[in-house]
Amino acid sequence: MRHFLTLKDFTKEEILEIINIAVDIKKDLSAGVYKKQLENQTLAMIFEKSSTRTRVSFETGMFQLGGHALFLSNRDIHLGRGEPIADTAKVISSMCDMVMIRTFEHSMIEEFTANSSVPVINGLTDSYHPVQLLADYLTMLEYGINENAVVAYVGDGNNMTHSWMFLAAKMGFDLRIATPKGYEVDSDVLEEALEIAKLSGASITVMNDPAEAIKCATIVTTDTWASMGQEDEKDERVKAFKGYMIDNEKMNLATQNAKFLHCLPAYRGQEVSEEIMDTHSEIIFNEAENRLHAQKGLMVWLDKQRNK
């Protein structure tokens, strides 16, 4: 049985298998074909962090695959009121076929997984956001950007950055990360990604200069400067990230046909300008929709692994 906690646990071939399932599912959906590949199965969705895209995409995806999704916030279950994680994991996994968790500490999802009898999916932790990167990679491939990609990530060294590092390391493309001083990526995660990159030929470079990162990039991406749970740091972060907004001047440093990606929600006038959001709206909202297709591909793949 396999779980999906970080991309580092998957080979390039496995990631492509998931993506290819997602591509087929997206084609079927556009043709009005709904294959009940998870018929009568139940997905438990545990939300300690709220979300728009994660809830809608997983709940809709499970329904379209013929199954049912249960929304469980920490206000609804005993996990938020003192029950040990291990006990909750044993109970929920005895009743459901798959579990998706969106939480704060990555250690929480690791402990849950260690006590789960069914596949567990990381819907987001403070350390990683791998389902978003499946959607991002699917989007890149749809726009003809693959192993030859040069991706510039500009912003906070957060869960998105860590997941981009593992995607680049596994798939073999170049990644340049520009963060303000004091907001760099986790050094242990970087070390892990660099070791994996040696095998794939990927290049991962960290720096503090956004312009240097973006120069001749084929993909430019960013994330909110203050993630959920960091609201009290917002004013401080706005000051620290001055000069890191992706605007026309910075995008002009990239290749002529460079694309801009954003996992959303986007805060216009902070990490990205209104003009860039408008210019690249087609790919950004296709990227958002691809959460649905990529996650359906992932759930089908995990189910197949369990039944081998």
Protein Blocks (a to p, Z undefined) as FASTA:
>chain_A
ZZdfbfklpcfklmmmmmmmmmmmmmmmmnopacdfkgoiacddddfbgcfklmmmmmmm
mmmnopacddddfklpmklnopafklmmmmmmmmmmbdcdddfbfklmmmmmmmccbdcd
dfbdfkbcfklmmmmmmmmmmnopafkpccddeddddfklmmmmmmmmmnopacddddde
hiaccfklmmmmmmmmmmnopacdddfbfklmmnopabdcdddfbdghilmmmmmmmmmm
goiaccfklmmmmcfklccddebiadehilpcfklmmmmmmmmmmmmmmmmmmmmmmmmm
mmmmmmZZ
